[in-house]
């Protein structure tokens, strides 16, 4: 409604009343659709901004498709609106972003990307009664806080680190295995689970060194490890740190196999590592994976994503995309976008997405979560196997 076009002037009180009526009905201008606000948070600035943008684009793609489909919830036309926030992979900025979404009264949140931001932010969403689905946080603590509305669509570090630890000993035949972690909730968590699995498989751990998620000089810790003659080095952290680390390992003449979790398992790693990477020298696992007939759906998603954003999928965009669709489906099933009303439907969801079948256990973890093992050849990721 254009209030200035009315032939009969309205009083200020009447104008305010009309505006309030439009807001109360959840309408925008002449749009009769009820607006449903979905929040998304990821690091769209800083060293891993390429991963945060990847996630945000996955959310945008899902929101656009939902709106194009003309979905109704409880027989009412709806329009989904994405409220995107940047947490820069920083816990303090993460909680500030979470508070903004709580204040905006979003009906649900997809995020955050990192465990270190997801866990503190989850306390705010839980207190506000807002369901949260993380597409990528793998630290087990996230879903073990007892929060009714906390979910994730990928396997956790117990599965991720455990699988990689076993692989290092049994497949790569590692004799002397060293570990480095960046002290974040993610890096420390996945490194600890890796160590447990190495020990359980009878492997020999020769050292554990520490860095940060913002470091770029690793000569001191790498020199310490070089003296222990490792044939496998595992890094718990992200690709922005792993790339320079690989370069410096080569400069120091450390010829060990390099391993990491989904934080390093990106298409960007080969660029970041450059001459520090050689064929079949880097092994990693992505928390998720499809095989068989499901692979066609993922291939189509990647092609559509490339056409839309002129960028390859990094890691998590498909999981963000599915998480948005899962949340919307729960609202449709419940006939309501009220978090308290659609939460039971979210808990009971059974959704076939591009990343596979999505259903949650009593903690909010994905049931029968998959992992995909990769190596790199010719500067590109190459799938080894999908394991569950």
N, C-alpha and C positions, 0 to 999 in steps of 0.2 A: 504493500500500500504506500503510495506517495502522498504523505500528509499535506504537502504544500500545494497539491493540485485540487484540493477540495474547494468547492465553490463557497461553502459556508464555513467561515473561519471557526476553528475550535479554540476553546480556552486552553491555557497551559495545563490545567488539571485534566481536561479531556484528552489532550495529546498524550500526557503521561499514562493515562489509563489505557489508551489504545496500545501504546508501546509495551506496557507491562503485560497486557493480554497476549500479544504476539510472542513475547519471551516465554511466558508461562506455558504456552502451547507448544514450545519447542520449535517455532517456525522461524524461517529466515525470509524476510520480505514476502513475496507472493508464493513462496514454496510451501506447500501444505504438508510436506514430509516431516515426520518427527526426527530431530537430529540426535544421533547416538555418537557420543564422543569416545574414541578409543585412543589411549595414550601409547606412545612408543618412546623408549629411551635407549640411546646407544652413544658411543663416543664418535661424534661426527667432527671433532677437532682433536688434535694431538697425534701421537705416533701411529695409532691404529685407526685413524679416521677412515681409511679405506674399508675397514671391516664394519665400522659403524654406519657408513653410508650404504654399504651392501645390505645391512639389516633394514635400514630405513626404506630403501627402495623396494625390498620385499614386502614391507607393510603397505607402501603406496600402491603397489600392484594389486594386492588383495583388496584394499579399500575401493579402488577404482572398479574392479570387477564386481564387487558386491553392489555398488551403486548402479552399475550398468544392468545388473540382473533384476533390478526393481523388487528387491526383497521386501516382504511384509512381515511384521512381527505383531502377533495378536490382531490380525486383520487391519493393521495400520501401516501405511506407507512410511518407510524410514529412509534416512540418508545418513550414511556413516561419515564421520569427520575424523581425520587423523590429527592428533595433537602431538607433534614430535619435539622432543627435548634432547639436548646434548649433555652427557655427563662426563665427557673427556676421559673416561675410564678412571675417574677419581671418586673415591667413596663420599667425600664431602659434597662435591658437586652433584653426585648421584642422589643423595638425600634431598638436596635443594630442588633438583628436578622433580623428584617424587612428590615433594610438598606442593609444587606448582600444579601438578596433575590432580592431586587430592583437592586442592583449592578450586580447581576448574570443574570438579565433580564429574570426572570421567567415569564411564560405566565399566571400564576394564583397562588393563595395561598389558602390553606386550613388551617384555624386556626385564631386566637390562641385559647387555651382552656379557659383561664380565661378572664372575662370581663376587669379586670384591665390591662391586656396586649393587648387584642384585640383592645380596643378603641384608645389608643395612636398609635399603629402600623397602624391602619386603615388610619390615616392621611398620612402616607408615601406611602401606597399602592395607595390611591386615587390620590395623587400628581403625581405618576408615571403611572397612568392609568391602574393599575393591579387589576383585579377582585379578591375579597376575599370572601370566604364562611366560616363562623365560624360554627363549629359543636356543640358548647357548650356554647358560651358566651350569657348570658341571660339578661344583663342589657339593658333596652330599649334604652339608649342613643346611643348605637352602630349603630343602623339603623335609628336614627333620626338626624343624622348630615347632611343629604342631599347628601351623597356620592352615585353616580350612581352605583358603583361596589361593594357595601357592602351588603352581604346577610347572612342569618342564617337559619339553617334547624331544629331548635328547637323553642318551644314557649318561650316567654320572661318572665321577672320577674313579670310583671303585671298579667299574667295568672298564673304563678307558685306560687308566694306569695299569690295572691288573693284566689286561690283554697285552699291552705293550711290554710289560716286564717279562711275561711268559715268552713272548715272541723274541725278545732280545737274547734269552738264554737258549731256547729250544730251536729256533729257526736261524737266527743270526749267529748262533754258537759263540756268544760273547763269553770270554774268559775273565776279563778284567773290566768291570762296568763302573763308570763314573756318573755322578748326577750333579746337575747345577739347577737351582731354581731361583726365581725372581722375587720370592718372599710375598707375592700377592696371594690372595685366598685361592685363586685358581692354580698358580704355579706351584705353590707349596703343597696343595692338596693332591694334584696329579703326580707330583714327584714322590710323595710319601706312598701313594698306592703302587707306583711303579717299583719302588724299593721293596715293598712287602712281597710283590709277585716275584721279583728277582730272587729273593731269599727263599721263597716257597719252592721255586723251580731249581734250587741248588746253585744259583749263580753267586759270583764273587764280587762284592761291592768294594771298590778300592778308594773311594772318596766322594764327599758331598760338599760342594762349594755353593756360595750364595752371591747373587747380584741384585739389581733392581730392575724395574720395568722401564726405567729411563736411561739406563747405562749404555755406553758405547765403547768403553775400553775394558777388555777382559783379559789383558795380558797377564796380570798377576795370578788370577785364579787358574787360567789355562796353563801357565808355566808350572804351577803347583801340581796340576793333574798330569801334565806331560811326564813328570818324573815317575808317575805310577803306571805308565805304559798302558793306558786304557785302549781297548779295541772297540768299545761302545761308549758314547757319551750321550746321556739323556738330558734334555733341557725342559724344565717346566716353566713355560712363559709364552710370549707371543712372537709373531714373525718379525716385528720391527726390531727386536733384540736378537733373535736367532740369526738373522741375515748377517749383520756385522760380526757376530760370534763365529759363524762358519768361515768368514774371510780370515779372521785372526787365527783360527785353528790351522788353516792351510799355511799361513805365513810362518807359524811356529813348527810346522812339520808334524802336526798331529793327524794321523791318517785313520782315525777311528770312524766307525759308522756313527751317524748323528741321528738321534731320535727325539720325538716330541709328540705332544698331544694335538688336539684340534687347533690350539692357538697358533701353531706354526704351520698347520696343514692347509696352506692357502696357495692360490695361484700367484700371489705376489712374492712369495718366498724366493723363487728363483731369481727375480729381479733384485731383491734385497741382498741376496747372497752373492750374485754374479759369479766371479771366478772361484768363489769359495765352495761351490757345489759341483759335484761330479755325478755322473750317472750311477744310479742305484747305491748312492752313499747316504742318502737321507731317507728316513722312514718315519711315518707319522700315522695317526689315526684320527678320523673325523667321527664325532659322536652322532652317528646316524648312518643311513645307507639303504639303498634299494637294489634289488636284483630281479632277474626274470622279467615277467611282464610289467612290473612296476617301473623298470628302467626307462621304458618309452615315455611315461609321464614326466619323469625327471628330465629327460633329454628335451622334451617339448618346452618345459618350464625354462630351462637354460637358454634355449633358442629364443623364446619370447622375451626373456629378460634382456638378452643381448640386443634384440631389435628395439626394445623400448628405451633402454638406458645407455646403449652403446658401450657396455662394459660387461665383462665376464662375471659370473657369480664367483664370489670369493669363497665363502664357506656356508654362512648361516642364512642367507636370504630365503631359500626354500622353506626353512623351518619357521622363520618369521611369517612368511606367507601362509603356511598351514596353521600357525597359531592364531592368526587373525580370523581365518575361516572357521576354525574350531570354536572360537569364542562367539562368532556370529551364529553358528549353527546351534549352539547351546541356547542362545536368546530366542531363536526361531522355535526350537523345541519347547521351551518354557512359555512361549507366547509373551515374553516380557524382557526388557533390557534392564530391569531393576536387578542389581547384583545379587541381592538376597533371594530373588525369585529364580534367576537362571543358574545360580551356583550349583544346585543339585543336578541340573541337566549337564553341566560342565563336568562334574565328577563322574557321571555315568556315560559320558560321550563315547561313541565308537565311530570314528571318522576315517574315511579312506582319503589320505592326502597325497601330495606329490612325493612326500618323504616316506610314505608307507602308512600302515594302519596306526591310528592314534587312539589309545585308551589309557586311562590312568589308574595306578594302584591306590591303595588307601593313603599313601603319603603324598600323592600328587606326582609321582614319577611315572614316566612312560612305561607301559608294560612291554616286556620282550624287546627292549631297546637294542638297536643294531649299532655296530661299529664298522667303518670302512677303513681298511688298511691301504696305505698308498706308499709309493716311492716316487722318485723323480727321474725322468729320462729326457734328454734334450731340452732341459729347462721347463718341462711340463709335468704335471702330476699324472701318474699312471696307477690305476686301481690294481691292487693285488687280490683282495678278497673282502667279502662282507661276512662278518662274524656276529653271533648273538650270544 
